[in-house]
């Protein structure tokens, strides 16, 4: 595959204006992403009418949750020249993929549509070499997303500016804000997912990134009713980090162990596992050793862990092709091409994200910054 760096898009103004700027600048990538997911949904038996029906059911909840994000999504649709349903699709693709699989009712498709992977890491100042917090993650998903993801600088008049990484057209994936709050996410799944209506995960992550305080961001995570489980790692530049294993209706805090958080794609909270069955591990058994391998890299260096150490851990190749860092892999003849799409290294003190596309194939990264300063390829 050809590897290119992720484009940077700066947006500002009202939510509708920000959306239009975003849509215009990322139109080609947005349309490519929409086309990819529409094809996947069609293969699973969910057509345009079915998608529209689900989108219409989400809209009242989304609007009640944050009307500004609805305005921004409408602006994205206008700027990109696509219908609004397609933008909602991009922001609720986790939820819609579940609906598509329910329509199809074939267990084999579950193997062909690999879940969001990801291995996340936080090193607290007490465990790092320079006394600052380190927050990083590998995003494992569809390899095609290396050609559809973008980085956004969001200039806000109503809260802290945001530096965000996302699939083009989505309102969030991971990022950091000017208040020093950073968030990354990992796929997890329980036997109680999709039982009640909830908010798509992309909107929750964005709302957390718009918080002015760490407590405010936690409040977003714990108070939002979700359609599905998700693991969220939330950190602050002053040296605080908590991992939140989220079921649809409740949240379990997992605290750092000796200054270190490592989370892959299985539940670890004893309290959570006493109430919920981890059904996601059936599709991601490699999660158990990915978590272990990263810890094995970092634990001997606690107190002196560098950013380079974290990157080395996130490039671990044990268990390839299902490694911490994975090259593009097609699980079956009709299955999607999956890979570690990107490695993100977030520096909430500097307000930067260092992002490496397809790290199994590429070592070049770009440093993106919250400030108006130049963004540099490294």
Secondary structure as GFF3:
##gff-version 3
##sequence-region A 1 378
A	DSSP	beta_strand	8	11	.	.	.	ID=ss1
A	DSSP	alpha_helix	15	25	.	.	.	ID=ss2
A	DSSP	alpha_helix	27	43	.	.	.	ID=ss3
A	DSSP	alpha_helix	48	65	.	.	.	ID=ss4
A	DSSP	alpha_helix	67	80	.	.	.	ID=ss5
A	DSSP	alpha_helix	84	91	.	.	.	ID=ss6
A	DSSP	alpha_helix	93	104	.	.	.	ID=ss7
A	DSSP	alpha_helix	107	112	.	.	.	ID=ss8
A	DSSP	beta_strand	119	123	.	.	.	ID=ss9
A	DSSP	three_ten_helix	125	127	.	.	.	ID=ss10
A	DSSP	beta_strand	134	142	.	.	.	ID=ss11
A	DSSP	three_ten_helix	143	147	.	.	.	ID=ss12
A	DSSP	beta_strand	149	154	.	.	.	ID=ss13
A	DSSP	beta_strand	162	167	.	.	.	ID=ss14
A	DSSP	beta_strand	174	177	.	.	.	ID=ss15
A	DSSP	beta_strand	181	186	.	.	.	ID=ss16
A	DSSP	alpha_helix	201	209	.	.	.	ID=ss17
A	DSSP	alpha_helix	214	223	.	.	.	ID=ss18
A	DSSP	beta_strand	230	236	.	.	.	ID=ss19
A	DSSP	beta_strand	240	246	.	.	.	ID=ss20
A	DSSP	beta_strand	251	255	.	.	.	ID=ss21
A	DSSP	beta_strand	260	263	.	.	.	ID=ss22
A	DSSP	alpha_helix	270	273	.	.	.	ID=ss23
A	DSSP	three_ten_helix	280	282	.	.	.	ID=ss24
A	DSSP	alpha_helix	287	299	.	.	.	ID=ss25
A	DSSP	alpha_helix	307	314	.	.	.	ID=ss26
A	DSSP	beta_strand	329	330	.	.	.	ID=ss27
A	DSSP	beta_strand	337	347	.	.	.	ID=ss28
A	DSSP	beta_strand	352	357	.	.	.	ID=ss29
A	DSSP	beta_strand	366	369	.	.	.	ID=ss30
A	DSSP	beta_strand	376	377	.	.	.	ID=ss31
###
